[in-house]
Each structure stands twice: as structure tokens, then as C-alpha cells.
Amino acid sequence: MKLDKYIAISGFSGLHELINTRNNGLIVKDPDTGKSRFVSTRKHQFTPLATVAIYTYDDATELKVIFKKMHDLSSELPVIDPKKSGDEIKEYFEKILPDFDKERVHVSDIKKVIKWYNFLNDRNLLDFSSDEEE
């Protein structure tokens, strides 16, 4: 799965696909509309999904591993609505990643992971076949 081309941008909802970089910003594409736009580094912060990991008690787990587990367990454990209560969200995530660090990983972090997974999954942008080849 190639998460390095998907970026969360502060001030924008959803995720965007990285098209090109410039020294003063990025050119990104909206996956829904297909429109490209320039986004300045002066006004926005960028988070490539490939750099995101969730703290565990031992180390950290990459987002692509968490997405894979969510996908694999989705038939017996449907993805929870991120608008549920914090306790329900933690309970769900504990089944996905049992050893996540409960002190350093907040409910808001888990909600982002769930929203990102839903965003990519709803648009059929998650491809787990490339992970099996690696």
C-alpha cells in the first residue's frame, strides 16, 4: 500500500494526493473532484500518511499495518463510527491494536485513523495486494 502519496493538510477536510512539490508548497489533487491546486507551506502544515504511526508500549506501529488489520477484521468487527463515545472508540481500537499506549494515544488520534481509513476505503484507494508482494 502506497500511503506516501496521500497527505492530510491543516485547514482542509479529508485527504489529498501529492502531485508535485515546490520549494514554497505542494501541488495536491482532491480525490473526489480530481482538481489540482497549489497549497502554500506558509499557511498549512502537511502530514504524509506514510509518516504516521501509533505508539505502542514497545515501539510504534505504522499506519499501513493498522489499516491492514482494520481491513482484515472488518467482516467480524465492522469499523466503528468515529462519532461514538470515547470509551467505545478505545474499546474498538484495542481489538485492532491491543498494545497501543493508552497514555500517549488520545481518542482524537484514533478518530483520525478511523476517518482516514474510511476516506480511503470508501474511494477504493486502499490496495493491500502490494503489501503481500513485499
Secondary structure, DSSP 8 states (H G I E B T S, - for coil): --GGGEEEETTSSSEEEEEEEETTEEEEE-TTT--EEEEETTT--EEEGGG-EEEBSSSEEEHHHHHHHHHHHTTTS----TTS-HHHHHHHHHHHSTTB-TTTS-HHHHHHHHHHHHHHHHTT----HHHHH-
